[in-house]
Amino acid sequence: MNMVPLRLDRRWALASALLPVLGGCGGGEDQAQEIRSASGLYKGNLAGLAITQFKLLILDNGAIYAFVGDESQPDTVGLISGQAVFDRGRIKSAVLTDHRFNGNGSGSGGGSYASFPPSVTLTIASAQGSYAFYGADVTESVFSYHAVPAVSAAAGVWNVRGSLGVVWANIAASGDVTLHTEFGGAIQGSIRPHGSGKNIFEFKVGIPRLGEAVATVETGIAFISTTVTGAAAIAIAVGNRWWTGFRS
């Protein structure tokens, strides 16, 4: 009496096992897997720009954030960001904007990436000239992309530099953020774990605009890494604005 249900269970189990495989054959899932294999934080050298160092973050959605400059000197750091397509070891249709040039540094290009060992090469041609990133994945001790983010790790006072004259950031344990400017002003925002589940934060900030009584809330990303000297470093990108620095 038990044999017939047993046969049916086996057939159903086989069909159930095949369904996810068959359903995952589409290009969308393949592209998502390719991006995941390339995602993470890279550090390396730049060719073609006066700045020769960078940290480049690739997210699971194909977004790219490159903080270019010497991290030990936050005043020199700039932001290049954009989007790309990842396909079997190649980076295609990359469109990036160098925000140091007020939106006039947009360019396109491509490159390659590898998983073993993790590395990335990306060349961009823009109106400001051509430049190339050559980088390797940072070690787990510097930054773990797949770790679970915690707002408590971001809490504290940070000496930062970047856009809008901001000179330090106060991040509360609740995730509330105040960016203080060298002119005595304050910009309010918040930091929360990113929806991707990776070791990235969603960073929101109210950008003041001339003639507007209410600040415009914009959303970006932030991450915390460790320098070679063991110092905690923060990097924030919101639209065409950026801030980098160290914990006080």
Helices and strands as residue ranges (DSSP letters): H 3-23, H 27-38, E 40-47, E 53-58, E 63-68, G 74-76, E 78-87, E 90-98, G 99-101, E 106-115, E 118-126, E 129-137, H 151-154, E 156-162, G 163-165, E 166-171, E 176-181, E 186-193, E 201-207, E 216-226, E 232-238, E 241-247
